[in-house]
Amino acid sequence: MARKQARYSSLIDDGEMVTDNTKENALHQEVHLAIAQLPRKSQELLTMRYFNNMSYKQMSEISGLTIAAVNTRLNRAKKKLAKMLQQTIDVEDRL
């Protein structure tokens, strides 16, 4: 709630609602493009967890992996995704 409130108050104060929305959409697009570059299993786990809000138990049942394996693979996928996004940010900063 605090993040939402801060975002909306800054939008009202600055009058940059369109700009912030555009930046947010660009960020969402970057994340989706980065996820698409990951291996299929990593994509599936990230999608189940963060887009479908599934528990580790649910993910385990669907994927046929143990909960420990889901946890390990999800952590690896998040690290890969973070690295990819960091590289994207570094490239954009150089431009």
Secondary structure, 3 states (H helix, E strand, C coil): CHHHHHHHHHHHHHCCHHHHHHHHHHHHHHHHHHHHCCCHHHHHHHHHHHHCCCCHHHHHHHHCCCHHHHHHHHHHHHHHHHHHHHHHHHHHHHC
